[in-house]
């Protein structure tokens, strides 16, 4: 990807042509299912399988290839259509732009959302089903983007099963990219909630980190919040930072964005500095969402070591902090959970 910062964000990477024109073809999923060259990504409760794990695929098939082209990088386990039972919701994800294991460029890719029974038939060992956040930073561009796309769509379907106008059960169409109300014919398309996440600096180039009420009391991250209707990203930066910290900031500078399908966000990364006349010691946690706020210099962050938990490596927060820090942060616990 051409954007230096964005290329560092695990969930912003991709190597899939989403092939939007094909979505409208009649009988698309039947055609894809009938094509032995199609590959299916199973999703169960937001998790999927990695290649090299045991399961339903017969010995000797490509589904048991352990890694990506002989490397140590983990690889998504994609199945031939005959090995995954049909499901009520299947999603056409597009065509691979990369040669990944046994899937050449051009391979058409489908996600199948499994219920408990179908998932147990495919792989009964629940410990082998892995969530995106635990593997995102280790996957290839193709697999990271594929998993992110599939999970985002699956989460949208889970929350939009009924028409927002009349409440009727909607029907899946467009290769899984829209739903239609059978009563009034209206269509509903996938939605993404925009949020800003901000690295605030003071005149000494220290950064402000906060601890959320839902987290362990020693876990800290950048401040973030959702963009409100009728609001620009830059205005959201200024408003959210004041609401969560009591500080006035200025000069929001956009860094890049990362999808965050937990369940349906996209995070817009910014830097901002304290406004003129605003003192760093004027921090005031909102007491509801943010319980504690601390300023860190680079040396103070390094000295904190294991005493604080920083954002996981799949998050945009981690990438923004490391860009300010000047390189990878290898100290402290490696958190994989959390939404930012």
KOLRO-669804 format. One line per field, with one value per residue (C-alpha): y, x, z; residue number from 1. Coordinates in nm, 2 decimals, m for minus. Layout:
# residues N
c2 = c(Y, ...);
c1 = c(X, ...);
c3 = c(Z, ...);
pos = c(NUM, ...);
# end
This chain:
# residues 340
c2 = c(0.00, 0.35, 0.51, 0.45, 0.48, 0.29, 0.00, m0.05, m0.11, m0.49, m0.45, m0.19, m0.43, m0.60, m0.80, m0.88, m0.74, m0.70, m0.75, m0.54, m0.59, m0.96, m0.93, m0.85, m1.17, m1.39, m1.72, m1.60, m1.81, m2.12, m2.07, m2.02, m2.32, m2.53, m2.42, m2.65, m2.37, m2.14, m2.13, m2.09, m1.91, m2.04, m1.80, m1.91, m1.65, m1.41, m1.67, m1.89, m2.17, m2.15, m2.39, m2.68, m2.76, m3.09, m3.12, m3.23, m3.20, m3.53, m3.59, m3.47, m3.18, m2.83, m2.73, m2.89, m2.68, m2.55, m2.21, m1.95, m2.07, m2.26, m1.96, m1.94, m1.70, m1.84, m1.87, m1.88, m2.22, m2.20, m2.50, m2.63, m2.57, m2.94, m2.95, m2.67, m2.72, m2.45, m2.18, m1.93, m1.64, m1.66, m1.37, m1.31, m1.15, m1.11, m1.24, m1.30, m1.06, m1.27, m1.62, m1.77, m2.13, m2.33, m2.04, m1.86, m1.50, m1.48, m1.74, m1.65, m1.63, m1.68, m1.66, m1.89, m1.79, m2.11, m2.20, m2.41, m2.74, m2.67, m2.54, m2.85, m3.07, m2.88, m2.85, m2.97, m2.84, m2.49, m2.39, m2.41, m2.13, m1.81, m1.45, m1.18, m0.98, m1.27, m1.33, m1.01, m0.88, m1.22, m1.28, m1.19, m0.88, m1.10, m1.30, m1.00, m0.81, m1.11, m1.19, m0.82, m0.79, m1.11, m1.03, m0.68, m0.81, m1.09, m0.85, m0.63, m0.92, m1.02, m0.67, m0.60, m0.90, m0.69, m0.39, m0.06, 0.07, m0.21, m0.48, m0.75, m1.01, m0.90, m1.12, m1.14, m1.05, m0.90, m1.17, m1.09, m0.71, m0.60, m0.70, m0.63, m0.59, m0.83, m0.59, m0.26, m0.36, m0.12, m0.21, m0.19, m0.17, m0.23, 0.05, 0.15, 0.38, 0.64, 0.71, 0.93, 0.82, 1.08, 1.12, 1.44, 1.60, 1.89, 2.14, 1.88, 1.62, 1.40, 1.20, 1.16, 0.81, 0.72, 0.42, 0.32, 0.22, m0.12, m0.21, m0.33, m0.03, m0.05, m0.06, 0.27, 0.38, 0.69, 0.87, 0.80, 0.85, 0.82, 1.09, 1.24, 1.31, 1.63, 1.65, 1.66, 1.44, 1.74, 1.87, 1.53, 1.53, 1.86, 1.77, 1.42, 1.51, 1.78, 1.55, 1.28, 1.48, 1.83, 1.96, 2.19, 2.07, 2.22, 2.14, 1.79, 1.62, 1.31, 1.01, 0.72, 0.49, 0.13, m0.08, m0.21, m0.47, m0.52, m0.48, m0.21, 0.08, 0.25, 0.43, 0.76, 0.83, 1.19, 1.38, 1.70, 1.94, 2.12, 2.46, 2.77, 2.86, 2.50, 2.35, 1.98, 1.95, 2.06, 1.70, 1.60, 1.24, 1.23, 0.97, 0.77, 0.63, 0.75, 0.69, 0.80, 1.01, 1.02, 1.20, 1.00, 1.10, 0.84, 0.76, 0.74, 0.50, 0.28, 0.29, 0.19, m0.16, m0.42, m0.19, m0.07, m0.25, m0.08, m0.14, m0.47, m0.49, m0.52, m0.18, 0.16, 0.30, 0.08, 0.20, 0.57, 0.54, 0.35, 0.62, 0.88, 0.66, 0.62, 0.24, m0.09, m0.11, m0.44, m0.39, m0.45, m0.72, m0.79, m0.73, m0.88, m0.79, m0.45, m0.23, 0.03);
c1 = c(0.00, 0.14, 0.07, 0.36, 0.17, m0.14, 0.08, 0.18, m0.18, m0.26, m0.63, m0.58, m0.38, m0.55, m0.48, m0.84, m1.03, m1.38, m1.51, m1.83, m1.98, m2.00, m2.22, m2.53, m2.52, m2.82, m2.74, m2.39, m2.35, m2.48, m2.23, m1.94, m2.04, m2.04, m1.69, m1.43, m1.17, m1.37, m1.24, m1.45, m1.36, m1.57, m1.67, m1.80, m1.87, m1.62, m1.35, m1.20, m0.94, m0.57, m0.40, m0.22, m0.49, m0.67, m1.03, m1.27, m1.04, m0.91, m0.54, m0.33, m0.56, m0.43, m0.63, m0.37, m0.08, 0.08, 0.21, 0.22, 0.45, 0.68, 0.73, 0.65, 0.36, 0.03, m0.23, m0.61, m0.75, m0.96, m1.18, m1.31, m1.69, m1.77, m1.62, m1.83, m2.21, m2.43, m2.53, m2.82, m2.57, m2.28, m2.07, m1.88, m1.56, m1.40, m1.09, m0.74, m0.48, m0.20, m0.07, m0.13, m0.03, m0.25, m0.48, m0.35, m0.42, m0.78, m0.92, m1.28, m1.34, m1.66, m1.72, m1.98, m2.12, m2.16, m2.40, m2.28, m2.38, m2.20, m1.89, m1.87, m1.90, m1.62, m1.39, m1.51, m1.21, m1.32, m0.97, m0.87, m1.11, m0.91, m1.04, m0.90, m0.73, m0.51, m0.36, m0.41, m0.05, 0.09, m0.12, m0.03, m0.19, m0.43, m0.54, m0.56, m0.78, m0.99, m1.06, m1.13, m1.37, m1.56, m1.59, m1.72, m1.99, m2.08, m2.13, m2.34, m2.57, m2.60, m2.74, m2.95, m3.17, m3.49, m3.62, m3.56, m3.89, m4.14, m3.95, m4.00, m3.72, m3.50, m3.35, m2.99, m2.89, m2.61, m2.37, m2.42, m2.36, m2.72, m3.05, m3.40, m3.73, m3.99, m4.27, m4.17, m3.88, m3.64, m3.27, m3.03, m2.65, m2.36, m2.27, m1.95, m1.93, m1.65, m1.44, m1.14, m0.84, m0.59, m0.23, m0.22, 0.12, 0.22, 0.50, 0.75, 0.63, 0.48, 0.18, m0.15, m0.28, m0.60, m0.74, m1.10, m1.35, m1.40, m1.03, m0.78, m0.66, m0.31, m0.41, m0.36, m0.43, m0.50, m0.82, m1.09, m1.46, m1.73, m1.80, m2.14, m2.40, m2.33, m1.97, m1.64, m1.35, m1.15, m1.44, m1.49, m1.12, m1.15, m1.49, m1.40, m1.07, m1.23, m1.52, m1.28, m0.99, m1.11, m0.83, m0.86, m0.65, m0.58, m0.42, m0.57, m0.35, m0.47, m0.24, m0.44, m0.73, m0.79, m1.12, m1.21, m1.49, m1.56, m1.84, m1.85, m1.61, m1.34, m1.07, m0.94, m0.60, m0.49, m0.23, m0.32, m0.14, m0.26, m0.41, m0.22, m0.28, m0.39, m0.18, m0.11, m0.20, m0.55, m0.65, m0.99, m1.10, m1.47, m1.51, m1.75, m1.56, m1.21, m1.10, m0.73, m0.51, m0.13, 0.14, 0.44, 0.77, 0.95, 1.18, 0.89, 0.70, 1.00, 1.06, 0.70, 0.78, 0.54, 0.36, 0.13, m0.05, m0.04, m0.28, m0.25, m0.04, m0.34, m0.47, m0.41, m0.34, m0.03, 0.09, 0.04, 0.22, 0.51, 0.54, 0.57, 0.81, 1.04, 1.02, 0.86, 0.78, 0.90, 0.86, 0.54, 0.27, 0.15, m0.22, m0.43, m0.78, m0.95, m1.12, m0.85);
c3 = c(0.00, m0.08, 0.26, 0.50, 0.83, 0.70, 0.59, 0.96, 1.06, 1.06, 0.98, 0.70, 0.49, 0.20, m0.12, m0.23, m0.52, m0.38, m0.73, m0.66, m1.01, m0.97, m0.65, m0.85, m1.07, m1.02, m0.85, m0.76, m0.45, m0.62, m0.90, m0.65, m0.46, m0.77, m0.86, m0.70, m0.73, m0.50, m0.14, 0.17, 0.49, 0.78, 1.05, 1.39, 1.66, 1.51, 1.49, 1.21, 1.17, 1.08, 0.83, 0.99, 1.24, 1.24, 1.12, 0.86, 0.55, 0.42, 0.47, 0.18, 0.07, 0.06, 0.37, 0.59, 0.45, 0.77, 0.67, 0.39, 0.12, 0.36, 0.59, 0.96, 0.90, 1.00, 0.72, 0.72, 0.66, 0.34, 0.24, m0.09, m0.11, m0.08, 0.27, 0.43, 0.46, 0.31, 0.55, 0.55, 0.52, 0.28, 0.17, m0.16, m0.05, m0.39, m0.57, m0.42, m0.56, m0.42, m0.45, m0.10, m0.04, m0.28, m0.37, m0.68, m0.76, m0.90, m0.66, m0.57, m0.19, 0.01, 0.38, 0.54, 0.88, 1.08, 1.36, 1.65, 1.49, 1.16, 1.34, 1.56, 1.25, 1.07, 1.38, 1.72, 1.91, 2.01, 2.11, 1.74, 1.64, 1.66, 1.68, 1.45, 1.72, 1.83, 1.48, 1.28, 1.31, 1.21, 0.90, 0.54, 0.37, 0.19, 0.50, 0.73, 0.49, 0.41, 0.78, 0.86, 0.56, 0.65, 1.02, 0.95, 0.71, 0.95, 1.24, 1.02, 0.93, 1.30, 1.39, 1.08, 1.04, 1.04, 0.84, 1.03, 0.89, 0.96, 1.15, 0.89, 0.86, 0.57, 0.30, 0.21, m0.15, m0.35, m0.26, 0.11, 0.06, 0.11, 0.27, 0.13, 0.31, 0.15, 0.26, 0.12, m0.10, 0.07, 0.08, 0.38, 0.32, 0.55, 0.79, 0.96, 1.26, 1.24, 1.55, 1.61, 1.82, 1.92, 2.04, 2.25, 2.31, 2.54, 2.49, 2.62, 2.36, 2.63, 2.54, 2.73, 2.80, 2.97, 3.15, 3.06, 3.32, 3.15, 3.16, 3.42, 3.63, 3.48, 3.12, 2.92, 2.57, 2.36, 2.40, 2.14, 2.07, 1.81, 1.55, 1.61, 1.33, 1.14, 1.28, 1.10, 1.21, 1.32, 1.53, 1.69, 1.79, 1.98, 2.14, 2.24, 2.39, 2.60, 2.71, 2.82, 2.96, 3.03, 2.80, 2.50, 2.20, 1.86, 1.53, 1.46, 1.21, 1.03, 1.03, 0.87, 0.94, 1.03, 1.02, 1.36, 1.31, 1.69, 1.59, 1.32, 1.35, 1.15, 1.36, 1.22, 1.38, 1.47, 1.65, 1.84, 2.07, 2.38, 2.29, 2.38, 2.75, 2.83, 3.11, 3.12, 3.49, 3.40, 3.32, 3.44, 3.37, 3.30, 3.58, 3.37, 3.07, 3.17, 3.53, 3.51, 3.29, 3.29, 3.09, 2.97, 2.82, 2.62, 2.91, 3.15, 2.92, 2.89, 3.27, 3.33, 3.18, 3.30, 3.54, 3.26, 2.98, 2.64, 2.34, 2.15, 1.84, 1.61, 1.72, 1.56, 1.90, 1.93, 1.59, 1.68, 2.01, 1.85, 1.58, 1.85, 2.05, 1.75, 1.70, 1.82, 2.19, 2.31, 2.68, 2.89, 2.85, 2.50, 2.51, 2.23, 2.36, 2.37, 2.12, 2.06);
pos = c(1, 2, 3, 4, 5, 6, 7, 8, 9, 10, 11, 12, 13, 14, 15, 16, 17, 18, 19, 20, 21, 22, 23, 24, 25, 26, 27, 28, 29, 30, 31, 32, 33, 34, 35, 36, 37, 38, 39, 40, 41, 42, 43, 44, 45, 46, 47, 48, 49, 50, 51, 52, 53, 54, 55, 56, 57, 58, 59, 60, 61, 62, 63, 64, 65, 66, 67, 68, 69, 70, 71, 72, 73, 74, 75, 76, 77, 78, 79, 80, 81, 82, 83, 84, 85, 86, 87, 88, 89, 90, 91, 92, 93, 94, 95, 96, 97, 98, 99, 100, 101, 102, 103, 104, 105, 106, 107, 108, 109, 110, 111, 112, 113, 114, 115, 116, 117, 118, 119, 120, 121, 122, 123, 124, 125, 126, 127, 128, 129, 130, 131, 132, 133, 134, 135, 136, 137, 138, 139, 140, 141, 142, 143, 144, 145, 146, 147, 148, 149, 150, 151, 152, 153, 154, 155, 156, 157, 158, 159, 160, 161, 162, 163, 164, 165, 166, 167, 168, 169, 170, 171, 172, 173, 174, 175, 176, 177, 178, 179, 180, 181, 182, 183, 184, 185, 186, 187, 188, 189, 190, 191, 192, 193, 194, 195, 196, 197, 198, 199, 200, 201, 202, 203, 204, 205, 206, 207, 208, 209, 210, 211, 212, 213, 214, 215, 216, 217, 218, 219, 220, 221, 222, 223, 224, 225, 226, 227, 228, 229, 230, 231, 232, 233, 234, 235, 236, 237, 238, 239, 240, 241, 242, 243, 244, 245, 246, 247, 248, 249, 250, 251, 252, 253, 254, 255, 256, 257, 258, 259, 260, 261, 262, 263, 264, 265, 266, 267, 268, 269, 270, 271, 272, 273, 274, 275, 276, 277, 278, 279, 280, 281, 282, 283, 284, 285, 286, 287, 288, 289, 290, 291, 292, 293, 294, 295, 296, 297, 298, 299, 300, 301, 302, 303, 304, 305, 306, 307, 308, 309, 310, 311, 312, 313, 314, 315, 316, 317, 318, 319, 320, 321, 322, 323, 324, 325, 326, 327, 328, 329, 330, 331, 332, 333, 334, 335, 336, 337, 338, 339, 340);
# end
